[in-house]
Amino acid sequence: MPLRLPLFPLRFAPIPEKLPAMPMYPGETAALATAFLWMLSSLCWTAAGERVGSLAVNVIRLLIALPLLMLGLWLAQGAPVPLTAPPQIWLYLSLSGVFGFFVCDLFLFRSFLLIGPRLGMLILSLAPPLTALLGWLVLGEQLALLHWLGMGLTLAGVVGVILESPSAPANSGRRYVFTFRGGALAFLAAAGQAVAMVFAKMGLRTGISAMAATEIRLLAGLACFLVLLLVLRRYPLLFQAARDRRALGIITLGALAGPFLGVTLMMVAVRHIPTGLAQTFLALAPVMIIPFMRWLYKERVRWQAVAGAVLAFLGVALLFVK
């Protein structure tokens, strides 16, 4: 057995007789925190993407998050990469990373630049009903009438917010409005997220840690982006974007909130609660983002938008009522 020496001479305090109690709802708490972190990261991706482009943001954020995950996994489990995980787990989690980090985020970040983070995140809230539908088709999960009603309410909420978005006034300096292209990209992102969650659930069933699962998913997504950069010959633009200090700072903040903390907490949520229920909590992100859009972008948010966002969340919640 190889000898493992500590990095530093540490003195450990005696273990107390009563350890702090674990949260009563670890999965729900992790999912709620993930929704807030995803909302924060979406604002970062939009701000940075307007400076250096969505493709550069996608790649740089993963390059920043990867060493953080490797360091965390090394400190927690003694190895920076989970090479001991079975090949089948690598396959499931890698597919989850391809659909989640690559397909979903590639379309979602582009939609942010076309329709803004509020509408983009709201359309992304279609991921829970899509996940439920995919589970029914692939895994044979039966949906009750109440679940179909939840899908209808979610779609109604999304359509209500889209129709509420007015045309940009002639004298406006900046305003995001709904476009078919931006909406289609956000919908494809929601579909990619649904597929990613199903594969992630399959990979997490073996007991692999949330951080290790996140790293495998991130490695697969990053590999896809590096190949795409090679095919498109966009590496010079990537290096140019990395020299933008302001954009790099924003991307770093988003990487901490999204791929590092947010996705890891999402894996914790998926481990403790059903996948669809985790997605239900994540659907709160469009509701959380409304006051930030008002504060940062001076976007006028009418009561119809708030009502539509709440209706979408209530519809998602109905999907997972037993």
N, C-alpha and C positions, 0 to 999 in steps of 0.2 A: 504493500500500500504506500503510495507516495506521501512524503511528509509535507504538510501544509503549514507554513509559517505565517504568522500575522504580519501585516504590513507595518504596523507600529506596535510598540509595547503598550498594551492597553491593560488597565485594571478595571475589572467589572465589579459593580456594586452587587451585594447579595440580592437574590430574587425575593421580592416581597411576598408575604403569605397570600395576599389578595391582589390578583392582577386586575388591571382595568377591564371592565366588562366590554365585550364586543358590541357594536351597534345592533339594536334590535332588528333593523331592516338594512342589512349591509348592501343588498342588491339595489334596493330602491334609492338609498342614499347615494350610492355610486352612480346610478343612472341620472339622478337629479343633478349631481355635480358635473357629470359629463355634458348634460344639456347646456349648462351655463358656460362651460369651457368651450364647447363647440360654437356657441353664440359669439364668444369673445374672439375665437380664432377666425370666424368668418369675417369679422370686421377687419382683422389684421390682413387676411388674404386679399380683401377688396382694396384696402389702402396700398398694400405693397404691389398688387397686380397692376394697378393704375400707373405705377412708376416703372416696373420692369417686365410686365407681362405675366400672364397666368402660368405659362409653362415653366418659366424660370422659378416662380414662387413654389410650384409643386415640387421641383427637384431640390431646391435649396433647403426647404423646410425638412425634407426627409434626411438630407445629409447632415443637418443640425441635430435632428432627433435621434438618429442612429447611434452616435457615440454616447449620448445620454442614456439610452436604453442598455447599451453594452456595459457601461459603467455600473448602472443600477443592478443589472443581472449578475455582474461579477461580484459586487459587494454582497448581494443577497444569496447567491447560490454557488459562488466560487468559480464560475465560468462565464466569459462574456457572450458566448453563443451556445444555445442549447443543442449541441451536436448529438447528445445522447437520446434525443427524442426519436421515436420510431418513424420510419419513412412515411407511413400512412398519415401521421400527424403533420409532418412537413407538407405533404401533398394537400391536405384539407386546408391548413392555415395559409399555405402559399396561394391557393386558389382564392381564399378569402381576401388575401392582400391584393391580388391582381384586380378583383372586382371592387374592393373597398378603397384602397389607396390610389389605384391607377384609373380604372374606368369611372368610378363614382367621382373622385376628386377632379379628374381632368375635365369632365363635363360640368361639374358644379362650379369650379373656379371660373370657367369661361362664362357661365350663366351669371355669376356675380357681376361681371363687367358689363353685361348686357341689360340685366333687369334689377341689379342691386341685391345686397345680401338679404333684405327683408323678404322679398318675393322669392328669391332663390331658396332660402331656408324654409319658407312656407310650403313651396311645392315639394321640397325634400321630405316634408311630413307625410307624403304619400307612401314613404317606405314601409311603415307598419302594415297598412292593408295589403301592400304588395308582398310583404313577407308572409302574411297570413295566407294569401292566395297561393304563393309558391309552396308553402308548407302543405297545403291541400293537394296541389297537383303532384308534387314530388314525393312527399312523405306520407301522403294518405290521410292527413289531418282533416277531420270533418268540421265544417263551419255551420254554426247555428244561424237561424234567421236574424237574431240580434247582431251577429257579426256582420252580416250583409248590410244591415241598417247602419252600423258604424261606418262601413266603407262609404255608404251614400252620404252620410253627414260630413265625413272628411272631405270628399270631393266637393260637396256644396260649399264648405268653408273656403276651400282653395279657390274655387270659381268666383265666390263672392269677393274675395280680396283682389283677384285679378281684374274683375269688372269695375271695382272701386277705383283702380289706379287711373287717374285722369291723364289726358295728353299734356305734354310738357308745354308750358307757356313760352311765348316767343322771347320774353325778356329774362328767362331763367338761366342762371349760370350753370346749374347742374341739377338734374333730377332723373331718377330712375323710373321708367315706365315699362309695362309689360310688352314684350314682343314675342311672336310665335317661336322664333329661333331660340331666344333665351329660355322660354318656358319648356320647349322640347328638350333642351340640354339639361335643365334641372330635373325633368321627369326621367330622363335616362340615368341621371345620377341617382335618383331614388331607386330605380330598378337595380342598378349596380349594388347599392347599399343593401337591398333586400337579399340578393344572391350572396353577398359577402357575409351577412349575418348567419345565414343557414350553414355555410361552410365553417364559419367560426364556431358555431355550436357543436358541429360534428367533431371538430378538432379538440375542443375543450373538454369533451367527455372523458378523456383519459387522465385528467388530473394535472396537466401541464399548467404552470403558473401563468397568471395574466400577463406579466411582463415578458416572459419568454414567448408567449403566443403573439403578443404585439410586435416583438422583434422579428419573428418569422414572417408575419404579415407585411411588415415594413420592408424587409429585405426583398420580398417578391415584388412589391409595388415599385421600389426604387430601381430594381433591375429592369422593369418594363419601361420606366421613364428614361433610363440611360440608353436603352436600345432605341427608343423613339428619338432622342436627341441625336444619336448617331445616324439614323435614317434621314432625319430632316436637316442634318448638318447645322445644328443650332448651338453647338458647344461654345463658339465665340460669344454669342449673346448671353450664355450662362455666366461666363467669366466677367462680362461687362456688367451684368446685374449684380454680381457679388461685390463689385467695387462701389456700388451705391450704398453708402453707410446707413442712410436713413431707412432705405428699404430693407437692408440686412437686419437692422435693429427690430423693425416691425415683424419681419419673418421669424426672427429668433423668439420674440414674444409669442407669436402664433404657434411655433413649433413646440414650445413648452406647454401651451394650453391645449393644443390639438393632438399631434401624433404621440407626444410623450405622456402627459398626464391624462388627457381626455380619452384617448384610445385605450390606455391601460385600465382606466376606471370602467370603460365600456366592457372590457373583457371580464372585469370583476362582476359587473352587473349581469352579463350573460351567463356567468357561472352560477349565480345564486337565484336568478329569477328567469322565467321563460323569455325567449328571445323577443317575442312580440311585445311583452310587457316592458322590456327594456327599451324597445323602440317607442313605446307610448310615452315614456318619460322624456325621451330625446325630442319628441314632437313639441315639447315646451319651448324649444329654442326660438321659433318664430315669434312666440308671445314675448319672450324675454328681450328680443332684439328691438321691439317697437320703440321703447323710450330712448334707446341708444341712437336709433335712426333720427329721432326727433332732436336729440341733443347734439349729435355730431354733424349730421347732414342738413339740419333744419328742415327735414322732410315733414310736410303736413300729413298727419295721420288722423284720418277721420274715424268716427265711431264705427262705420261699417267695416273698416279694416280690423279693428279690435274685435268686433263681434264675429267676423269671419275666422280670425285666428283662434278664438275661443271655441267656436263651433267645430273647427277642424280638430282641435285637441279632444273635445268631448266625443267626437265620432271615433277617434282612435281609441279612446278609453273604452268605448262600448265593445270593441273587438275582443277584449280579453276578460270580459265579465263571464264568470262561470255560471 
